Amino acid sequence: MTQTADPQERKKEFMETALKLFNEKGYDKTTINDIIKAMGVSKGAFYHYFASKEDVIEQISDDYAEWVLKMTGDLADRKDLKAVEKINQLFKTIQGYKRSSDQKRSQIKKVFQNDQNLKLERKILNKLRKQMAVSLEKMIRQGIESKEFRQINPRETTEFIQFSIQGLNTSCENLYYEYMTKEPPDYDTFQSLLEEKLQFYEEILAQILQVPPGTIQIKEAYWKRYMEH
C-alpha cells in the first residue's frame, strides 16, 4: 500500500480497504489483522484512526453521509427560499446523491445483511436520523411561522415525515428489485406502481402540512433516480 502523507487521505485508504474486505469476507469474518495486513501497516497505525472495527464502519457511514448532511444544513439556513421549496429541494438533492453514489451505498448496506449486525445498523441510522432531524425541523418551523404550514407540533411532524420517507425509500427500492432486476425487466408495471406510490405520498405529505395539492413535489426526485437509472 502506497504511503500517503495526508492523514485524512490515509484514513480514507483505511476505510476503503476495510469496506472492500467487509464485502469480500463479510463484516463478522473480517478482523483488524486482516485490515492492517491488506494495508501493510502496524496495528498501532490502525488504532491511530479507529477505536475498533465497529468504529470503522461507523466512520465509513459518517463519511458517506457527510456531504448530504452539510447540504441539508445549508439548505435549512437559506433565506431566499420558502419552507416548502426547501423540502422539495431536499428530496431532489438526497435522491440525486443516492443515485450518484449507488455503488458505495450498496457496499455499505451489504455489511448489514447479517442479522447479527442489525443492532449496529440501527445505531448508525438513528445517529443519521437525529442529525437530519435538526435541519428538517428548522424547515418545518419556518413553514409554521410563515403560515405556509398549519400549526402543528414541529418535532413530532419531523419524526413522522422522517419515518414516512424511510418507508417510501424502502418501498421504492423493493419495487425496483422486484420488477427491474428480473429478465426481462417489467418496465411498464414498475413505472405504473412507482407513479401511483409517489402520487400517494405527495398527497399525504400535503395533507399533513395542509398545503394545496401539488405543493409537495417529490415525483421528479424519485423519477430521475429510478427511471433514468
C-alpha positions in Angstrom: 0.0 0.0 0.0 1.4 3.4 -1.0 2.3 5.6 1.9 0.1 8.8 2.0 1.3 11.8 3.9 -2.1 13.5 4.3 -3.7 11.9 7.5 -7.2 12.4 6.0 -6.2 10.6 2.8 -4.6 7.9 4.8 -7.7 7.4 6.9 -9.8 7.2 3.7 -7.4 4.4 2.5 -8.1 2.5 5.7 -11.9 2.9 5.2 -11.8 1.9 1.6 -9.7 -1.1 2.3 -11.9 -2.2 5.2 -15.1 -1.7 3.2 -13.7 -3.9 0.4 -12.8 -6.6 2.9 -16.2 -6.4 4.6 -17.8 -7.0 1.3 -15.5 -9.8 0.3 -15.2 -11.7 3.6 -18.2 -10.4 5.5 -18.1 -7.9 8.3 -18.1 -10.6 11.1 -15.3 -12.6 9.5 -13.1 -9.6 8.8 -10.6 -8.9 11.6 -8.5 -5.9 12.4 -5.5 -8.0 11.5 -7.0 -8.6 8.0 -7.3 -4.8 7.6 -3.7 -4.0 8.7 -2.3 -6.8 6.6 -4.1 -5.5 3.5 -2.8 -2.0 4.3 0.8 -3.2 5.1 0.9 -1.3 8.4 1.1 -1.9 12.1 -1.8 -2.3 14.5 -0.8 1.0 16.1 -1.4 2.7 12.8 -5.0 1.3 12.8 -5.7 2.5 16.3 -4.4 5.9 15.5 -7.6 6.4 13.4 -10.1 3.9 14.8 -11.1 2.6 18.3 -12.4 -0.7 17.0 -13.8 -2.5 13.9 -17.2 -1.1 14.7 -15.8 2.4 14.7 -14.5 1.8 11.2 -18.0 1.1 9.7 -19.5 3.9 11.7 -16.9 6.3 10.3 -17.4 4.9 6.8 -21.1 5.6 7.2 -20.4 9.1 8.5 -18.1 9.8 5.6 -20.8 8.7 3.2 -23.4 10.9 4.9 -21.2 14.0 5.5 -22.0 15.7 2.2 -25.7 15.3 2.4 -25.8 16.4 6.0 -23.9 19.6 5.2 -26.2 20.2 2.2 -29.3 19.7 4.4 -27.9 22.2 7.0 -27.0 24.8 4.3 -30.5 24.4 2.7 -32.3 24.9 6.0 -30.4 28.1 6.6 -31.1 29.7 3.3 -33.0 33.0 3.5 -34.1 33.1 -0.2 -36.4 30.0 -0.2 -39.8 29.3 1.3 -40.1 26.3 3.6 -41.9 24.2 1.1 -39.3 25.0 -1.6 -36.6 23.7 0.8 -38.5 20.5 1.5 -38.9 19.8 -2.2 -35.3 20.6 -2.9 -34.3 18.3 0.0 -35.9 15.3 -1.8 -34.2 16.2 -5.1 -30.8 16.5 -3.6 -30.9 13.4 -1.4 -32.2 11.2 -4.2 -29.7 12.7 -6.6 -26.9 12.0 -4.2 -28.1 8.4 -3.7 -28.2 7.9 -7.4 -24.7 9.2 -7.9 -23.3 7.1 -5.1 -25.2 3.8 -5.6 -22.2 1.6 -5.6 -20.7 3.0 -2.3 -24.2 2.9 -0.7 -24.7 -0.8 -1.8 -21.4 -1.7 -0.4 -22.3 -0.2 3.0 -25.7 -1.8 3.0 -24.2 -5.2 2.3 -22.3 -5.0 5.6 -25.6 -5.1 7.5 -27.2 -8.0 5.7 -26.3 -10.4 8.5 -29.0 -10.3 11.3 -26.2 -10.0 13.9 -25.3 -6.6 12.5 -28.8 -5.1 12.7 -28.1 -3.5 16.1 -25.1 -1.7 14.6 -27.1 -0.6 11.6 -29.9 0.7 13.8 -27.3 2.7 15.8 -25.9 4.3 12.7 -29.3 5.1 11.2 -30.5 6.6 14.4 -27.4 8.8 14.5 -28.0 10.0 10.9 -31.7 10.5 11.6 -31.0 12.7 14.6 -28.6 14.9 12.6 -31.1 15.2 9.7 -33.9 16.0 12.0 -32.3 19.2 13.2 -32.4 20.7 9.6 -35.8 19.3 8.7 -37.4 20.6 11.9 -35.9 24.0 11.1 -37.6 24.0 7.7 -41.0 22.9 9.3 -40.7 25.7 12.0 -40.1 28.2 9.2 -43.2 27.0 7.4 -45.3 27.3 10.5 -44.0 30.8 11.3 -44.6 32.0 7.8 -48.1 30.3 7.8 -47.1 28.1 4.8 -48.0 25.1 7.0 -50.7 24.7 9.6 -50.0 25.0 13.4 -48.5 21.6 14.1 -46.0 20.1 16.6 -42.7 20.6 14.6 -40.8 17.9 16.5 -43.4 15.2 16.0 -44.1 16.2 12.5 -40.3 16.0 11.7 -40.2 12.5 13.2 -43.3 11.4 11.3 -42.0 12.7 8.0 -38.6 11.1 8.5 -40.2 7.7 9.1 -42.5 8.2 6.2 -39.6 9.0 3.9 -37.7 5.9 5.2 -40.7 3.8 4.4 -41.0 5.3 1.0 -37.4 4.7 0.2 -37.5 1.1 1.3 -40.7 0.5 -0.7 -39.3 2.1 -3.9 -36.2 0.0 -3.6 -38.2 -3.2 -3.1 -40.3 -2.3 -6.1 -37.2 -1.7 -8.2 -35.7 -5.0 -7.4 -38.9 -6.9 -7.8 -39.7 -5.6 -11.4 -36.4 -4.2 -12.8 -33.8 -6.7 -11.9 -35.6 -9.7 -13.5 -35.1 -10.8 -17.1 -36.6 -9.1 -19.0 -37.4 -6.1 -16.7 -41.1 -5.3 -16.3 -40.7 -1.6 -17.1 -44.4 -0.8 -17.6 -45.5 -2.4 -14.3 -42.7 -0.7 -12.4 -43.4 2.7 -13.9 -47.1 2.4 -13.1 -46.6 1.3 -9.5 -43.9 3.8 -8.8 -46.0 6.7 -10.1 -49.0 5.6 -8.1 -46.8 5.3 -4.9 -45.2 8.8 -5.4 -48.6 10.4 -6.1 -49.9 8.9 -2.8 -47.0 10.2 -0.8 -47.2 13.7 -2.3 -50.9 13.8 -1.3 -50.4 12.5 2.2 -47.5 14.9 2.9 -49.6 17.8 1.6 -52.4 16.8 3.9 -50.2 16.6 6.9 -48.8 20.1 6.3 -52.2 21.3 5.0 -50.8 22.9 1.8 -52.6 22.9 -1.6 -52.4 19.7 -3.7 -49.4 19.7 -5.9 -47.3 21.9 -3.5 -45.2 18.9 -2.2 -43.3 17.7 -5.3 -41.3 14.5 -4.8 -42.0 12.7 -8.1 -39.2 14.3 -10.0 -36.6 13.3 -7.4 -37.5 9.6 -7.4 -38.3 9.5 -11.1 -34.8 10.7 -12.0 -33.3 8.2 -9.6 -35.2 5.1 -10.8 -36.4 5.8 -14.3 -33.1 7.3 -15.5 -31.0 4.7 -13.7 
